[in-house]
Amino acid sequence: MTRLGDLVVRKSYGGDVTFRVERIERSVAIIKGTEFRLLADAPLTDLLEVDPGSPGEKTERARIKATESVQRLRQDRQEMAERNQVAVQQWSSPAAQEQAYFEVPGKVLHLDGDERYLQKSLDLYEKLRVPVNGYYVNESAMPSVLYRLLPVVNPDIVVLTGHDGVLKNPPSRDLYNLTSYKNSKHFVEAVRVAREYERNFDTLTIVAGACQSHFEALLQAGANFASSPARVLIHALDPVYIAAKASLTSIRDTIHITDVLNQTISGTKGVGGIETRGSYRIGLPTLKDLSKLDIVPTM
């Protein structure tokens, strides 16, 4: 018998994606992808319980790609640290060749319409040492919440994500029309709010969208990166990889679009964007531990 919290696959889809049962309404289960930002419903008779150690093929490929992406981001950060040290030595006088520096990665404001995915995202930001303020916000409330948070958080990067999708029975069977999507109109409105707050695309980087979102409308509204060009499912952490890349790319450099998109699990079918400068800075000299500083008061 299927119960809340069970990991399941849909037999009708060949068991390719693993879901968690979120709610049961009579003979129908509301299920949520464990790796992909997919919220769906399915008859209980269509569900097959799976072992957590034996996910569906698509889910397993996504996990492998996710691990590789994190390793690549960590490698990029290590290479950046080495370049920074060389640069600092070139800037410093011969007497201060060992001069240390401090880092100022770009700050992220992440609004997520899914509480579980938000926590997974925050865990990854922490692993990558990316400063972030994360909030669980229903997609329809994102424009108003963002309007209040922007001047308080003053971020370098805004991430707007959650759940979306092409409707089964839309008012208009036109993929150019926002009414054909579950939440794209809310993401678009939130992007407009952010872009009105900061019009410079290099001063505020905006990453927006979820599964099957209206990619073109999000870019037209002012997003730097958005989903989903081919209207495919995107991985739960795809927006985080892009935000982390923006946070950890020097302001002297442009984020390499093909590089960052290839690091995502979904690739260019799931995410696209425009040329954008990074948000990472270094400073001199290194910050002191004030508790150990021997100071003679002058006042």
KOLROMI-148754 format. One record per residue: x, y, z of N, C-alpha, C in turn. Coordinates in steps of 0.001 Angstrom, whole numbers, plus 500000, padded with zeros to 6 digits. Layout:
XYZXYZXYZ...
***
This chain:
500835498812500000500000500000500000500883501257500000500575502204499116501332503449499011500997504373500181502045504911500809501867505797501961502625507102501756502286508096502585502976509380502531504479509169502763505281509848501971506728509752502126507381508641501348506592507723500786507169506624500011507861507152498756508933506493498351509581506784497076508963505884496026508514506499494934507786505743493916508207506182492515507851505346491541507978505706490126506623505460489473506440506088488310505189505879487571505389504785486526504580503733486607504694502620485669504406503070484242503481504001484074503093504453482743504200505225482041505183505734482817506302506467482230507585505637482220507452504366482468508609503497482428509502503583483656509012504214484718509770504289485958511071505050485848511105506088484964512372506779484733512718507802485812511703508402486463511934509455487459511399509011488816512188509249489856511773508888491213511048510058491868509922509748492537509109510753493213508957510394494689508564511393495462508173511173496846506681511503496956505928510640497643504491510874497807504286511982498837503676513088498396503461514245499263502069514248499889501090513739499138499713513801499605498902512733498877497898512209499529497012511234498900495577511732499024494907511837497880493524512293497834492686511209497176492015510431498035491241509276497564492145508307496816491959508158495504492749507166494758493872507809493940494151509086494249495178509820493504496243510334494466497502510219494062498617510704494882499221511952494247499554512933495087500319514095494649501777513754494903502585513755493856503968513300493965504933514401493515506127514374494103507124515405493823508459514734493496509097515173492418510370514597492019511436514783493082512240513753493309513309513862494305514501514633493748514714514585492446515832515285491818515366516385490873514225516183490240513715517146489273512582517966489881512485519240489458511456520138489978510110519830489309509587518667489639508353518197489019507321517859490087506173518520490010505045518242490890503933517680490023503442516502490345502460515854489485501442515092490330500433514586489647499475513685490301499416512392489493499115511315490167499072510012489497498132509083490252497418508224489528496585507231490207497457506314491058496968505923492203497731505031493068498089503725492356497204503307491443497448502052490716498620502165489742499045503413489428500140503626488486501491503719489190501486503714490522502714503919491276503331502601491712504643502578491677505394501405492105506454501874493098506422501319494317507392501722495337508788501232494948509795502081495211511173501726494856512079501839496070513167501115496007514192501170497047514978502469496887515234503231497975515998504478497875517357504283497206517909503091497329519208502822496719519128502410495265517911502305494727517739501887493337516760502824492634517191504084492387516298505052491759516102504753490278515176505461489657514957505310488230516192505716487444516264505263486199517450505509485368517734507009485205516708507787484908516888509225484710517344509894485997516785509470487123517168510020488421518614509689488743519030508452488458520411508045488732521393508850487880521072509066486604521950509868485740522059511289486270520937511814486767520946513171487306521829513268488545521786512256489398522613512265490608524094512241490260524443511431489275525847511349488850526302512693488291525461513295487429525791514595486842525885515669487916525004515599488915525024516585489999526337516512490765526789515305491045528064515128491746529213515696490930529205515434489627530262515944488750530238517471488711529048518056488709528920519510488641529479520170489898529184519588491053529704520137492309531226520050492332531760518923491885533212518757491841533834519798490915533176520077489802533709521066488849533694522464489469532636522816490169532568524119490812533660524272491867533901523209492627534964523248493634536330523379492972536512522685491858537769522780491122537968524191490588536894524775490048536962526145489549537367527100490660536811526875491858537123527764492969538586527631493375539096526410493377540492526197493723541412526880492711541072526757491430541876527394490391541826528917490528540644529446490903540534530879491114541405531332492271541442530556493346542262530902494503543739530975494112544167530048493261545559530049492806545845531271491939544891531628491061545083532817490223545108534082491076544244534128492089544197535299492964545524535490493693546094534383494156547351534477494889548462535011493992548484534555492745549487535042491792549289536531491545548010536942491377547728538348491117548122539216492298547817538768493507548155539539494703549663539703494829550416538659494516551874538739494579552416539738493564551756539832492397552191540794491387551893542230491821550744542405492529550376543743492982551231544203494157551660543252494999552332543589496247553785543976496016554338544692496979555749545049496939556580543811497233557868543809496843558729542639497106558768542257498582558566543248499465558619542962500903557334542313501408556314542249500538555021541704500997554499540652500027555413539809499543555034538808498559554053537772499100554015537592500415553105536610501005551807537251501451551536538447500955550325539180501329549085538327501054548259538149502078547014537395501915545894538350501521544797537781501051543658538588500619542392538002501239541290538744501154540017538183501590539053538169500408538081537266500482537141537059499379535792537717499667535186538223498600533813538744498694533015538140497535532508536905497714531676536313496657530365537083496520529750536984495358528460537622495167527409537046496101526583537935496672525533537500497607524269537102496843523679535974497238522489535443496560521239535648497413520165536073496774518826536058497370518028535005496607517665533914497297517019532769496649515596532610497174514613532788496283513201532537496623512772531241495942512209530330496727511861529011496202510434528661496588509667528173495616508300527772495879508168526382496444509293525734496730509283524391497301510225524356498495509714524044499665510509524088500892511614523037500900511323521847500399512318520778500395513475521122499441513140521616498248514181521983497296514986523172497808514329524083498506515050525225499076516138524748500025515810523785500881516796523295501837517963522613501119517665521849500068518735521224499297519628522289498665518999523371498210519757524455497600520648525148498622520099525416499807520880526081500851522060525222501288521855523901501320522952522996501680524091523101500674523744523214499385524777523304498355525486524657498413524735525729498604525376527049498753526408527006499890526023526352500992526925526277502147528195525506501794528045524395501081529213523600500689530163524411499817529606525265498979530413526058498057530843527393498661530421527653499897530740528890500624530258530127499854529028530022499378528375531144498700527404531800499676527546533098499956526625533758500891525217533826500304524216533453501104522851533377500576521826533706501649520743534334501225519539534492502027518450533736501286517910532675501894516917531854501227515567531920501897514499531959501091513140532066501622512200531147500848511352530452501601510299529631500998509108530540500734508782530759499455507731531703499071506892531081497961505589531096498123504711530623497053504954531445495791504944530785494643505268531467493383504419532719493159503141532662493503502255533809493263502596535005494140503279534764495257503640535847496179505036536400495922505785535804495008507175536213494804507348537679494409506521538235493516506721539646493157506638540589494362505629540421495201505463541321496344506526541088497407506883539826497650507919539521498639509270540046498160509560539872496893510826540334496336510938541855496433509845542536496185509829544003496272510256544471497660509835543732498694510189544105500074511607543684500435512058542541499898513351542000500312514546542647499614514387543078498380515523543586497609516297544700498323515643545746498809516409546806499482516967546388500837516432545321501420516913544841502719518147543962502538518070543013501612519166542068501389520254542672500497519840543491499527520772544108498566521676543054497923521096542093497214521882540979496664522599541350495372523557540514495001524204540602493696523518539682492695522886538635493223522248537609492390520892537269492994519871537195492161518532536791492604518149535499491895517683534518492665517195533259492107515705533147492409514906532931491374513454532791491501513058531452490892512680530499491724512372529174491204511329528487492079510952527300491685509903526570492408509308525531491492507994525635491253507321524692490344506657525454489207506662524824488047506005525389486873505665524231485951505154524521484791504842523467483840503828523933482822503851523285481673502850523548480640501560522857481063500456523599481064499168523063481517498623522025480537497957521017481088497364519983480243496208520543479428495405521414480030494255522010479337494303523529479477495251524185478781495389525640478906494264526384478197493999527631478609492984528433477911493347528613476438494664528704476188495139528847474814496235527828474573496128527074473501497168526088473192498297526768472413498887527751473050499935528557472430501080528694473425502226528100473126503341528133474059503945529522474221503579530464473354504032531844473524503189532591474551502034532022474888501094532672475799501343532224477241501483533183478152501756532857479551500627532071480205499422532153479665498308531411480248498430529911480022499397529502479202499613528078478954500492527431480020500966528247481001501897527762482014501332527947483423501748527059484312501242527091485680501684528338486446502984528643486421503497529744487245504412530719486519504596530573485222505516531452484500505148532926484653503857533229484673503445534637484795503926535239486112503967534435487181504444534941488474505954535158488444506678534221487817508124534395487684508445535628486843507705535825485761507931536979484890507694538279485654506609538329486409506307539542487177507396539812488216507897538751488856508959538912489850510253539387489196510569538878488008511753539335487283511636540821486980510459541258486568510256542689486274510477543550487515510017543061488662510229543791489911511723543944490186512468542838490024513907542868490275514627543772489281514212543723488016514897544521487006514569546008487144513401546328487640513088547735487921513920548246489093514219547361490041515053547731491187516483548002490736517013547173489838518372547362489318518390547024487831518570548043486990518477547854485544519768547332484915520881547446485636522160546986485088522252545465485199522378544792484060522401543326484038523653542750484694524714543553484807525935543066485437525981543382486922525154544314487367525091544654488788524173543700489543523086543276488893522160542310489480521903541203488472522373540012488792522163538845487941520891538131488395519981537883487455518709537242487783518626535870487121518365534853487939518185533472487470516738533103487779515944532761486769514514532573487013513947531379486257512910530774486856512169529720486185512295528366486850511476527444486380511451526077486901511188525141485723510585523984485974510332523034484896509390523626483851509783523554482593508953523951481449508541525418481475509271526279482182508904527693482240509062528369480873508399529522480735508409530297479494509744531039479388510734530379478809512099530884478719512171532267478073511512532429476940511601533680476189511011534846476977509877534619477635509237535693478400510094536112479587510762535165480216511618535477481365512814536319480930513422535994479783514539536793479282514060538188478889512911538277478234512381539578477828512051540453479031511686539810480144511366540569481359512619541086482050513785540502481717515022541002482295515889539984482993515591538689482850516437537665483475517733537503482699518818537221483415520091536894482763520112535435482326519549534573483182519470533143482902518057532670483223517554531722482436516178531271482649515993529851482128514900529243482557514486527940482047513118528137481380512682527302480493513349526132479974513226526195478462514348526428477743514291526629476288513524525553475533513702524286475922513024523195475225511811522688475996511419523440477040510253523090477871510405521688478472511624521421478991511895520133479624511943520297481131512034519188481852512206519230483297513601519730483618513732520523484677515072520920485114515354520289486469516623520084486727517034519505487998516783520507489120516516519995490310516207520851491456517316521852491744518563521497491427519701522348491783520275523132490604519692523032489425520214523780488280520329525282488548519292525931489122519428527373489399520565527688490364520846526759491288521916526968492263523282526947491579523492526017490654524768525943489949525049527251489208524023527785488548524205529033487807524499530184488762523738530274489854523954531338490834525344531235491453525776530014491756527102529819492346528189530223491360528005529902490096528985530285489084529085531802488990527930532486489045527930533951489015528596534524490255528333533915491403528885534386492675530392534228492732530923533193492075532336532848492198533147533188490947532543533929490019533275534417488844533657535871489090534909536205488826535417537548489093534646538611488323534513539793488938533864540915488246534681541347487030535925540898486952536760541218485790536459540311484607535692539243484861535442538232483829533966538109483485533713537628482283532353537289481860532126535801482117530968535481482656530622534076482871530547533394481502531283532326481331531252531607480057529938530830479968529071531267479068527721530695478994527760529185478747528537528758477744528565527318477442529112526530478618530077527116479336530673526441480490529646526245481589528954527318481962528013527217483076526808526356482710526327526447481480525159525657481093525489524177480997526702523872480577527107522464480514527301521861481896527490522729482907527620522228484278526273521852484867525205522410484338523893522063484865523521520650484435522593520053485170522154518695484846521298518700483577520513519751483396519575519808482276520229520235480971521374520939481050522038521401479841521263522507479143521581522748477882520980523873477160519511523646476796519020522430476927517585522219476736516802522738477941517456522718479113516768523115480336517017524542480765518204525087480432518559526429480888519310527177479801519086528486479711519799529325478759520030530693479366520736531555478639520981532880479200521800533756478295522222534905478831522973535896478075524316536158478757525232536781478038526530537131478609526363538006479841527078537658480898526940538360482174528273538359482899528599539466483550529827539526484346529609538839485690530716538344486264530648537725487568530500538755488679530378538253489927530144539125491083531202538988492171532234538193491901533235537876492926534339538940492961534719539345494182535791540324494366536775539817495410537999540313495321538954540069496404539353541412496993539815541384498248540211542602498929541525542435499662542182543538499931543454543567500651543395544611501769544104544435502857544811543204503226543827542210503815544320541060504225543431540067504816542800540606506095541582540189506377540877540667507562541534540137508834541645540977509846542312540613511093541340539984512087541880539157512963541117538643514096541207539704515191540147540488515347540189541632516260540376541217517711540018539973518028540197539521519414541669539347519769542512539255518727543950539060518982544778540305518651544099541391518283544805542597517902545194543400519133546474543727519217547001544502520357546944545978520011545953546663520552545691548061520212545910548949521429546554550093521201546707551103522258545638552164522023544641552245522944543564553241522771544125554651522707543511555490521854543955556874521696542927557881522178541775557407522596540721558335523045540351558054524481
***
